[in-house]
């Protein structure tokens, strides 16, 4: 008899926290050639200072302290201003911290690959794997190549560990992908001049942190309530000022369409607002982004989110499969699918995800639910080539699911619609949903897919119900009384191996054995009690004996 499969522990569902920050953007329209020239000079000058500061921060490594930070800021102040220097050093520190986190994730990925390779190399050739662990390699040639790859990964792991211990990080201002495009201009569909322009623009710096209590929440880049934008020029560029106190006022005015009222109320109260100005070289446009922090949005308690039912969403590589469930876990209506295309540029992918989420939220609002159930996905360990080997299409499929962007976008956009996001453990949702819900809900007018059934499983888990369609009844209702009968018929009982006849047939046979015959009008009709007594006597020969 095969051993029963051991299931892993399933984490309890929880309500995801709301967003803690806001960012809005608008285009700087109708800029004059003079405005464009000044913005380029400021961005280039501050970008050069940011590159020098990042180099100094990486050289400090783990020896960084508040004293070294203050020394770097003091050195930058002479060539810009104290506020510009503070923004540059803070951005540099955040970039170095991000590189450290990415370095740790890289080490963890290498360790997972080394463990998988060592496990597969230790197995006999051709041994089949399981759902939890891959099997052995198919041939001696594949085993040989994987043994060489193991040595390469072990060397990379040793180097990465040594660099992390020494505090060494590798950072490319402008992006490593854009740097690699310089050697593949044809593939990137860029000319050398176009690449150079994009590379320089990506290394510019024109961002200022907000300050509470200052006029309109920012002294360096100030945006007035009427949309007027003025910039405090760095000291070497102070001669370009066209306003008092060394400021340059742009001819363009901004008008934030999204969250404009919230931004206006904030600057009227002189609360901190950070601004960033950047250039899109592909379109030849300048944009201004405003951002600020706010207290974490209070989410609904889990029980309140479940009160009106919810929508279970299964995330896939090209669509969301959603199903509405009532408070008792019953599917309502038909499944809904919201498609998106994740091919093309990053802006196109982001727009596709936002459009699909908008459709999902609008449908949830029409349904009247208060929450959306979604899987707490993390495919970090599922995308390694060492685990899945030849399954390249599967690894590409898993990598294409927008888990990171989906979490960020869905939580922030759902908070605006007063919808809670209930995150659930993704274990066995597709398998159990397909097993218990796909076939019962399939009909001539409804086509159920495995993803639709998974949406029901996710929703039921978010509601706190088991995924199975029906739970076991109480013990007293499962059989006779408190359990199955233990008294059996004796070996001499007649008909003990036969099927018990119906009650009407047994009553008719009993009357025939006793010689009674039915009369039409001369016989007095029996009472209900007499009929039951006769039926009971008719069953006596087949009653269970002790």
MARZADO-543902 format. One line per field, with one value per residue (C-alpha): chain; residue number from 1; z, x, y. Coordinates in Angstrom, 2 decimals, always signed. Layout:
BEGIN
badren = A|... $
marmi = NUM|... $
z = Z|... $
x = X|... $
y = Y|... $
***
This chain:
BEGIN
badren = A|A|A|A|A|A|A|A|A|A|A|A|A|A|A|A|A|A|A|A|A|A|A|A|A|A|A|A|A|A|A|A|A|A|A|A|A|A|A|A|A|A|A|A|A|A|A|A|A|A|A|A|A|A|A|A|A|A|A|A|A|A|A|A|A|A|A|A|A|A|A|A|A|A|A|A|A|A|A|A|A|A|A|A|A|A|A|A|A|A|A|A|A|A|A|A|A|A|A|A|A|A|A|A|A|A|A|A|A|A|A|A|A|A|A|A|A|A|A|A|A|A|A|A|A|A|A|A|A|A|A|A|A|A|A|A|A|A|A|A|A|A|A|A|A|A|A|A|A|A|A|A|A|A|A|A|A|A|A|A|A|A|A|A|A|A|A|A|A|A|A|A|A|A|A|A|A|A|A|A|A|A|A|A|A|A|A|A|A|A|A|A|A|A|A|A|A|A|A|A|A|A|A|A|A|A|A|A|A|A|A|A|A|A|A|A|A|A|A|A|A|A|A|A|A|A|A|A|A|A|A|A|A|A|A|A|A|A|A|A|A|A|A|A|A|A|A|A|A|A|A|A|A|A|A|A|A|A|A|A|A|A|A|A|A|A|A|A|A|A|A|A|A|A|A|A|A|A|A|A|A|A|A|A|A|A|A|A|A|A|A|A|A|A|A|A|A|A|A|A|A|A|A|A|A|A|A|A|A|A|A|A|A|A|A|A|A|A|A|A|A|A|A|A|A|A|A|A|A|A|A|A|A|A|A|A|A|A|A|A|A|A|A|A|A|A|A|A|A|A|A|A|A|A|A|A|A|A|A|A|A|A|A|A|A|A|A|A|A|A|A|A|A|A|A|A|A|A|A|A|A|A|A|A|A|A|A|A|A|A|A|A|A|A|A|A|A|A|A|A|A|A|A|A|A|A|A|A|A|A|A|A|A|A|A|A|A|A|A|A|A|A|A|A|A|A|A|A|A|A|A|A|A|A|A|A|A|A|A|A|A|A|A|A|A|A|A|A|A|A|A|A|A|A|A|A|A|A|A|A|A|A|A|A|A|A|A|A|A|A|A|A|A|A|A|A|A|A|A|A|A|A|A|A|A|A|A|A|A|A|A|A|A|A|A|A|A|A|A|A|A|A|A|A|A|A|A|A|A|A|A|A|A|A|A|A|A|A|A|A|A|A|A|A|A|A|A|A|A|A|A|A|A|A|A|A|A|A|A|A|A|A|A|A|A|A $
marmi = 1|2|3|4|5|6|7|8|9|10|11|12|13|14|15|16|17|18|19|20|21|22|23|24|25|26|27|28|29|30|31|32|33|34|35|36|37|38|39|40|41|42|43|44|45|46|47|48|49|50|51|52|53|54|55|56|57|58|59|60|61|62|63|64|65|66|67|68|69|70|71|72|73|74|75|76|77|78|79|80|81|82|83|84|85|86|87|88|89|90|91|92|93|94|95|96|97|98|99|100|101|102|103|104|105|106|107|108|109|110|111|112|113|114|115|116|117|118|119|120|121|122|123|124|125|126|127|128|129|130|131|132|133|134|135|136|137|138|139|140|141|142|143|144|145|146|147|148|149|150|151|152|153|154|155|156|157|158|159|160|161|162|163|164|165|166|167|168|169|170|171|172|173|174|175|176|177|178|179|180|181|182|183|184|185|186|187|188|189|190|191|192|193|194|195|196|197|198|199|200|201|202|203|204|205|206|207|208|209|210|211|212|213|214|215|216|217|218|219|220|221|222|223|224|225|226|227|228|229|230|231|232|233|234|235|236|237|238|239|240|241|242|243|244|245|246|247|248|249|250|251|252|253|254|255|256|257|258|259|260|261|262|263|264|265|266|267|268|269|270|271|272|273|274|275|276|277|278|279|280|281|282|283|284|285|286|287|288|289|290|291|292|293|294|295|296|297|298|299|300|301|302|303|304|305|306|307|308|309|310|311|312|313|314|315|316|317|318|319|320|321|322|323|324|325|326|327|328|329|330|331|332|333|334|335|336|337|338|339|340|341|342|343|344|345|346|347|348|349|350|351|352|353|354|355|356|357|358|359|360|361|362|363|364|365|366|367|368|369|370|371|372|373|374|375|376|377|378|379|380|381|382|383|384|385|386|387|388|389|390|391|392|393|394|395|396|397|398|399|400|401|402|403|404|405|406|407|408|409|410|411|412|413|414|415|416|417|418|419|420|421|422|423|424|425|426|427|428|429|430|431|432|433|434|435|436|437|438|439|440|441|442|443|444|445|446|447|448|449|450|451|452|453|454|455|456|457|458|459|460|461|462|463|464|465|466|467|468|469|470|471|472|473|474|475|476|477|478|479|480|481|482|483|484|485|486|487|488|489|490|491|492|493|494|495|496|497|498|499|500|501|502|503|504|505|506|507|508|509|510|511|512|513|514|515|516|517|518|519|520|521|522|523|524|525|526|527|528|529|530|531|532|533|534|535|536|537|538|539|540|541|542|543|544|545|546 $
z = +0.00|-1.01|+1.72|+2.12|+0.79|+3.48|+2.92|+3.97|+6.53|+5.04|+6.38|+7.57|+5.31|+6.25|+5.08|+3.25|+4.55|+2.50|+0.68|+2.69|-0.09|-3.03|-6.35|-9.10|-12.36|-14.93|-18.10|-18.31|-21.43|-23.55|-22.33|-24.12|-25.50|-22.61|-20.08|-21.74|-21.67|-17.98|-17.01|-18.88|-17.25|-13.74|-14.29|-15.76|-12.98|-10.15|-11.90|-11.94|-8.19|-7.58|-9.44|-7.36|-4.14|-5.06|-5.75|-2.31|-0.62|-2.24|-1.19|+2.44|+2.39|+5.85|+7.47|+6.71|+9.65|+10.37|+10.37|+6.87|+5.68|+7.09|+5.45|+2.04|+2.40|+3.38|+0.32|-1.99|-0.41|-1.82|-5.40|-5.00|-1.75|+1.57|+0.45|-2.90|-1.04|+1.39|-1.47|-3.28|-0.24|+0.73|-2.79|-2.82|+0.50|-0.68|-3.87|-1.94|+0.45|-2.52|-4.01|-0.72|-0.72|-4.33|-3.44|-0.66|-3.03|-5.55|-2.91|-1.87|-5.49|-5.93|-2.76|-3.97|-7.32|-5.66|-3.39|-6.30|-8.42|-5.60|-4.99|-8.64|-9.14|-6.16|-7.70|-10.16|-13.84|-15.01|-11.57|-11.61|-9.43|-7.28|-6.90|-4.19|-5.61|-9.15|-10.16|-11.59|-14.94|-18.12|-19.42|-18.53|-20.81|-19.04|-15.67|-16.77|-17.94|-14.74|-12.64|-14.40|-13.83|-10.13|-9.95|-11.69|-9.31|-6.27|-7.47|-8.03|-4.59|-2.91|-4.69|-3.79|-0.14|+0.06|-1.50|+0.88|+3.86|+2.67|+1.89|-1.85|-4.15|-7.91|-8.97|-12.47|-12.54|-15.56|-15.49|-16.38|-19.15|-20.93|-20.52|-22.19|-25.08|-26.11|-27.40|-29.11|-30.78|-33.60|-31.27|-29.16|-32.32|-31.31|-32.99|-31.21|-30.87|-29.63|-27.09|-25.88|-25.37|-23.44|-21.35|-20.30|-19.48|-17.28|-15.20|-14.60|-11.19|-10.49|-7.36|-4.06|-0.75|+0.87|+4.17|+6.47|+7.56|+4.47|+1.89|-0.21|+1.38|-0.58|-0.74|-3.56|-6.18|-5.36|-7.05|-6.26|-6.03|-9.49|-10.97|-11.26|-10.97|-9.64|-8.99|-6.60|-8.79|-7.60|-6.72|-9.98|-12.04|-10.02|-12.92|-14.88|-12.39|-13.69|-10.27|-6.85|-4.41|-7.15|-8.46|-11.99|-12.85|-15.73|-18.21|-17.97|-15.34|-14.03|-13.16|-11.52|-12.68|-10.40|-6.66|-7.50|-4.61|-2.13|-3.40|-3.26|+0.35|+1.30|-0.11|+1.27|+4.74|+3.96|+4.40|+2.88|-0.82|-2.77|-6.47|-9.29|-12.81|-15.54|-19.32|-21.63|-24.46|-26.68|-26.74|-26.06|-23.08|-19.51|-16.60|-12.97|-10.32|-6.87|-4.01|-0.30|+2.52|+4.54|+7.43|+6.44|+5.33|+7.90|+6.33|+7.18|+9.81|+8.29|+9.53|+8.16|+4.79|+4.64|+5.61|+2.11|+0.31|-1.91|-5.28|-5.65|-8.23|-9.78|-11.30|-14.58|-17.18|-19.46|-17.49|-14.14|-13.56|-11.08|-9.49|-7.08|-3.90|-1.26|+2.47|+2.67|-0.04|-2.83|-6.38|-7.77|-11.48|-14.13|-14.08|-15.31|-17.10|-17.43|-20.01|-20.37|-22.65|-20.94|-24.10|-25.22|-23.18|-19.41|-19.78|-21.96|-19.46|-16.59|-18.48|-19.26|-15.59|-14.48|-17.07|-16.02|-12.33|-13.10|-14.81|-11.86|-9.32|-11.29|-11.45|-7.70|-7.04|-9.17|-7.32|-3.96|-2.28|+0.23|-0.47|-3.11|-2.33|-4.07|-3.67|-1.82|-4.65|-4.51|-7.35|-6.23|-5.85|-8.79|-11.62|-11.28|-14.29|-11.96|-10.55|-13.75|-16.16|-19.67|-18.89|-20.36|-21.39|-17.87|-16.37|-18.81|-17.93|-14.21|-14.75|-16.80|-13.99|-12.64|-8.94|-7.72|-9.79|-9.15|-5.37|-5.42|-7.98|-6.64|-3.02|-3.90|-6.43|-4.22|-1.33|-3.47|-4.02|-0.31|-1.09|+1.13|-0.26|+1.49|+0.82|+1.08|+0.93|-2.70|-1.73|-3.69|-4.87|-8.55|-7.85|-5.31|-7.19|-10.33|-8.33|-6.48|-8.56|-12.24|-13.20|-11.06|-12.52|-16.15|-18.30|-21.86|-21.18|-18.89|-19.72|-16.65|-16.87|-14.30|-13.54|-12.90|-10.44|-8.77|-8.30|-6.35|-4.21|-3.46|-2.54|-0.22|+1.53|+1.95|+3.49|+5.96|+4.37|+3.22|-0.52|-0.70|-1.89|+1.22|+4.72|+6.63|+8.67|+12.46|+13.87|+15.09|+11.55|+9.74|+10.62|+13.16|+16.29|+17.48|+15.15|+12.89|+14.05|+15.76|+15.98|+12.98|+11.78|+12.88|+10.46|+10.66|+9.84|+6.63|+3.81|+5.61|+2.32|+0.29|-0.29|+2.07|+0.11|+0.23|+3.11|+0.90|-0.44|+3.05|+4.24|+1.28|+1.92|+5.59|+4.79|+2.34|+4.94|+7.55|+5.11|+5.16|+2.00|+1.04|+0.89|-0.75|+1.44|+4.11|+5.87|+8.36|+7.32|+9.53|+11.58|+11.07|+14.18|+12.92|+9.60|+11.34|+13.64|+10.66|+8.88|+11.99|+12.21|+8.55|+9.18|+12.16|+10.19|+8.80|+11.92|+13.19|+16.07|+18.92 $
x = +0.00|+1.40|+2.31|-0.02|+1.35|+2.47|+0.96|+2.78|+1.38|-0.98|-0.61|-3.67|-5.08|-4.48|-5.51|-2.69|-1.64|-2.55|-0.05|+2.24|+3.15|+1.66|+3.25|+1.61|+3.05|+2.34|+4.05|+5.89|+4.29|+5.19|+8.78|+10.89|+14.35|+15.81|+13.90|+15.09|+18.71|+18.56|+16.99|+19.70|+22.50|+21.09|+20.49|+23.94|+25.71|+23.85|+24.21|+27.99|+27.93|+25.70|+28.15|+31.06|+29.09|+28.10|+31.73|+32.72|+29.88|+30.89|+34.50|+33.40|+31.71|+30.87|+32.95|+30.19|+29.00|+27.20|+30.54|+31.45|+27.95|+28.29|+31.72|+30.33|+27.43|+29.72|+31.88|+28.84|+27.37|+30.09|+29.18|+25.40|+23.57|+22.88|+19.45|+20.73|+23.57|+21.11|+18.96|+22.01|+23.50|+20.13|+19.53|+23.06|+22.56|+19.24|+20.89|+23.71|+21.22|+19.22|+22.39|+23.08|+19.62|+20.03|+23.41|+21.86|+19.13|+21.82|+23.68|+20.50|+19.80|+23.29|+22.94|+19.63|+21.22|+24.20|+21.93|+19.79|+22.79|+24.40|+21.14|+20.60|+24.22|+23.98|+21.05|+21.41|+20.99|+17.40|+15.81|+12.44|+11.77|+8.83|+6.75|+9.07|+12.46|+13.79|+15.22|+18.54|+19.97|+19.16|+22.60|+26.28|+26.90|+24.30|+25.68|+29.18|+28.07|+26.09|+29.09|+31.09|+28.26|+28.31|+31.97|+31.18|+28.32|+30.41|+33.11|+30.55|+29.10|+32.49|+33.18|+29.76|+30.12|+33.57|+32.30|+29.36|+31.62|+33.90|+30.98|+31.67|+28.71|+28.46|+26.23|+25.75|+24.25|+22.01|+21.22|+23.16|+20.76|+21.23|+24.98|+24.82|+22.83|+25.94|+27.42|+24.18|+22.88|+21.28|+19.28|+18.23|+17.28|+19.43|+22.05|+25.25|+24.07|+20.65|+22.17|+24.55|+21.70|+19.65|+22.66|+23.49|+19.86|+19.56|+22.53|+21.12|+19.83|+17.11|+15.19|+14.55|+13.18|+10.29|+10.39|+7.40|+6.87|+8.52|+6.55|+4.50|+6.42|+9.66|+12.30|+14.42|+11.79|+8.68|+5.31|+2.71|-1.03|-1.53|+1.03|+4.01|+7.33|+10.47|+13.89|+16.62|+19.73|+23.01|+25.73|+27.77|+24.60|+23.19|+23.82|+20.99|+18.32|+15.31|+13.70|+14.76|+16.90|+18.67|+15.58|+14.55|+10.83|+9.66|+7.11|+5.23|+2.57|+1.50|-2.01|-2.20|-5.35|-4.91|-5.04|-4.86|-7.11|-5.07|-1.83|-3.37|-4.52|-1.08|+0.90|-1.61|-0.79|+2.98|+3.43|+6.41|+6.20|+9.17|+9.60|+11.57|+12.06|+13.25|+13.48|+12.06|+14.58|+12.54|+9.64|+11.59|+9.39|+9.99|+7.92|+7.51|+6.66|+5.34|+5.43|+4.76|+4.34|+1.22|+0.18|-0.56|-4.17|-6.26|-7.59|-10.81|-10.67|-10.69|-14.20|-15.60|-13.96|-15.63|-19.11|-20.42|-18.44|-15.46|-13.87|-11.20|-8.52|-6.07|-3.03|-1.69|+0.86|-1.69|-4.91|-6.67|-9.27|-11.84|-14.94|-17.40|-18.31|-20.92|-20.21|-20.84|-18.29|-20.80|-19.88|-22.18|-22.69|-20.11|-16.31|-14.68|-11.33|-9.30|-6.54|-3.25|-0.23|+3.17|+5.25|+6.96|+8.45|+8.24|+5.79|+3.53|+3.60|+2.84|-0.08|-1.47|-1.36|-3.00|-5.76|-6.54|-6.57|-8.91|-11.35|-11.18|-11.82|-14.75|-16.35|-15.81|-17.49|-20.51|-20.78|-20.90|-18.14|-15.68|-12.57|-10.57|-8.77|-5.46|-2.52|+0.58|+2.85|+6.63|+8.36|+11.93|+12.77|+10.63|+12.51|+15.91|+17.17|+18.77|+15.40|+13.35|+16.20|+14.85|+11.48|+12.45|+8.93|+7.67|+10.38|+9.49|+5.82|+6.51|+8.83|+6.15|+3.59|+3.67|+3.81|+5.81|+4.05|+0.69|+1.02|+2.07|-0.47|-3.41|-2.96|-2.61|-5.46|-7.81|-7.29|-8.76|-11.89|-12.20|-11.55|-9.47|-6.94|-6.93|-3.71|-3.86|-1.39|-1.10|-0.56|-2.72|-5.25|-5.05|-5.01|-7.84|-9.90|-9.72|-10.56|-13.61|-15.05|-14.25|-16.50|-19.58|-19.75|-19.16|-22.30|-23.40|-23.55|-20.54|-16.99|-14.81|-11.04|-8.53|-7.78|-11.46|-11.67|-8.50|-10.18|-12.97|-10.44|-8.60|-11.84|-12.97|-9.61|-9.83|-13.29|-11.96|-13.79|-12.20|-11.78|-13.94|-17.48|-19.07|-17.73|-18.34|-21.61|-21.59|-20.79|-24.34|-25.67|-23.15|-24.90|-27.35|-27.04|-23.44|-21.90|-22.31|-24.27|-22.29|-25.14|-25.29|-27.90|-27.39|-26.44|-29.93|-31.83|-33.77|-32.78|-29.77|-27.85|-30.69|-31.83|-34.59|-37.88|-39.91|-42.33|-45.44|-44.30|-43.60|-47.06|-48.73|-46.80|-47.76|-51.49|-51.26|-49.59|-52.28|-55.18|-56.60|-58.14|-58.91|-62.59|-63.97|-66.79|-67.54|-64.18|-63.50|-60.46|-57.44|-56.10|-52.65|-51.47|-52.80|-50.99|-47.74|-48.20|-48.82|-45.75|-43.71|-44.94|-44.18|-40.59|-40.16|-38.70|-36.01|-35.21|-31.68|-31.30|-28.92 $
y = +0.00|+3.39|+5.82|+8.80|+12.08|+14.49|+17.95|+21.08|+23.48|+26.08|+29.61|+31.50|+34.26|+37.88|+41.33|+43.12|+46.51|+49.56|+51.79|+54.06|+56.50|+58.39|+59.42|+61.46|+62.76|+65.45|+66.64|+69.95|+71.39|+74.42|+74.68|+77.27|+76.42|+78.40|+76.29|+73.09|+74.30|+75.24|+71.90|+70.03|+72.04|+71.52|+67.80|+67.23|+69.14|+67.38|+64.02|+64.41|+65.16|+62.12|+59.86|+61.12|+60.69|+57.12|+56.29|+57.64|+55.73|+52.43|+53.06|+53.46|+50.06|+48.75|+51.54|+54.02|+56.15|+59.39|+61.20|+60.04|+60.90|+64.42|+64.81|+63.80|+66.19|+69.03|+68.43|+68.55|+71.68|+73.93|+72.96|+72.95|+73.82|+72.16|+70.92|+69.62|+67.87|+66.28|+64.93|+63.54|+61.78|+60.29|+58.95|+57.52|+55.74|+54.26|+53.02|+51.38|+49.72|+48.41|+46.93|+45.15|+43.61|+42.49|+41.02|+38.95|+37.72|+36.75|+34.73|+32.95|+32.07|+30.65|+28.61|+27.16|+26.26|+24.57|+22.52|+21.38|+20.42|+18.47|+16.61|+15.70|+14.68|+12.30|+10.40|+7.51|+8.30|+8.29|+8.28|+10.01|+13.00|+13.98|+17.11|+18.35|+17.43|+16.81|+13.47|+12.38|+13.37|+11.49|+10.66|+10.66|+13.63|+15.75|+14.63|+15.71|+19.18|+19.74|+18.77|+21.49|+23.97|+23.06|+24.07|+27.38|+28.18|+27.30|+29.71|+32.47|+31.81|+32.09|+35.39|+36.82|+35.82|+37.39|+40.64|+40.82|+40.24|+43.04|+45.38|+45.53|+46.22|+46.71|+49.60|+51.05|+54.54|+54.52|+50.83|+47.71|+46.78|+50.11|+49.74|+46.32|+47.75|+49.69|+46.43|+45.37|+48.51|+46.56|+44.33|+47.33|+49.26|+52.23|+54.33|+55.31|+58.90|+57.82|+55.47|+58.19|+60.63|+58.05|+57.01|+60.57|+61.36|+58.27|+59.48|+62.95|+63.95|+66.50|+65.50|+67.27|+65.95|+67.78|+69.69|+70.16|+73.74|+75.24|+77.16|+74.70|+71.81|+72.16|+74.89|+73.44|+72.56|+74.59|+74.11|+76.77|+76.01|+77.55|+75.08|+77.42|+75.53|+77.22|+75.66|+76.77|+76.84|+75.28|+77.78|+77.40|+78.02|+80.91|+83.34|+81.64|+82.78|+84.72|+85.32|+86.51|+84.51|+82.58|+80.78|+79.87|+79.86|+77.65|+78.89|+75.61|+75.02|+71.64|+70.47|+67.07|+65.32|+62.31|+63.14|+66.82|+67.85|+65.82|+67.40|+70.89|+70.45|+69.23|+72.15|+74.64|+73.26|+73.44|+69.69|+67.90|+66.97|+65.55|+66.34|+64.78|+66.14|+63.80|+63.73|+61.08|+61.18|+58.84|+61.32|+64.49|+65.40|+66.53|+65.21|+66.25|+63.64|+64.59|+62.10|+62.08|+59.61|+59.08|+56.83|+53.26|+53.00|+51.20|+48.05|+46.26|+43.52|+40.06|+39.24|+42.51|+41.86|+38.43|+39.63|+40.40|+37.70|+38.37|+37.72|+35.04|+35.85|+33.39|+35.13|+33.75|+34.73|+36.42|+36.96|+37.14|+34.40|+35.75|+34.26|+35.85|+33.95|+34.73|+34.76|+31.01|+30.18|+29.43|+30.54|+33.22|+33.76|+32.97|+33.27|+36.45|+36.77|+39.95|+39.63|+41.52|+41.35|+41.46|+41.68|+44.87|+47.68|+48.12|+51.03|+48.88|+46.00|+48.34|+49.88|+46.43|+45.39|+48.64|+48.25|+44.68|+45.65|+48.56|+46.21|+43.82|+46.59|+48.00|+44.56|+44.09|+47.43|+46.46|+43.14|+44.92|+42.93|+44.39|+42.32|+40.49|+37.23|+36.63|+34.27|+35.43|+34.28|+34.09|+32.26|+32.95|+29.27|+28.10|+29.85|+28.22|+26.30|+23.74|+22.67|+22.45|+21.71|+21.33|+22.94|+26.27|+27.22|+26.50|+28.71|+31.47|+31.06|+31.38|+34.33|+36.08|+36.18|+39.77|+38.96|+41.96|+44.62|+43.00|+43.23|+46.87|+48.01|+46.01|+47.11|+50.80|+50.85|+48.80|+51.22|+54.02|+51.90|+50.99|+47.33|+45.07|+42.58|+39.19|+37.26|+33.47|+30.62|+29.39|+25.74|+23.25|+25.86|+24.87|+21.13|+21.08|+23.64|+21.52|+18.38|+19.70|+22.55|+22.30|+19.38|+20.27|+23.80|+22.83|+22.85|+23.47|+27.22|+27.53|+26.52|+26.13|+26.14|+25.02|+28.67|+29.47|+26.61|+27.86|+31.24|+29.53|+27.67|+30.93|+32.68|+29.88|+29.86|+33.64|+33.22|+30.66|+27.71|+24.45|+24.11|+20.96|+21.52|+19.99|+19.43|+16.21|+16.25|+15.98|+12.57|+11.93|+12.42|+10.25|+6.96|+5.55|+7.63|+7.80|+5.27|+2.27|-0.73|-3.42|-6.01|-8.34|-10.81|-14.39|-17.17|-18.72|-15.54|-15.80|-13.47|-12.08|-11.89|-10.43|-6.88|-5.87|-5.40|-2.22|-1.61|-1.97|-5.34|-6.67|-5.60|-7.33|-10.54|-10.47|-10.16|-13.06|-15.30|-14.53|-15.23|-11.72|-10.34|-6.80|-5.81|-2.74|-1.39|-4.02|-3.75|-1.01|+1.06|+0.71|+3.56|+4.95|+3.19|-0.19|+0.22|+0.99|-2.02|-4.28|-2.92|-3.53|-7.12|-7.60|-6.61|-8.92|-11.88|-9.55|-7.60|-7.72|-10.13|-9.91 $
***
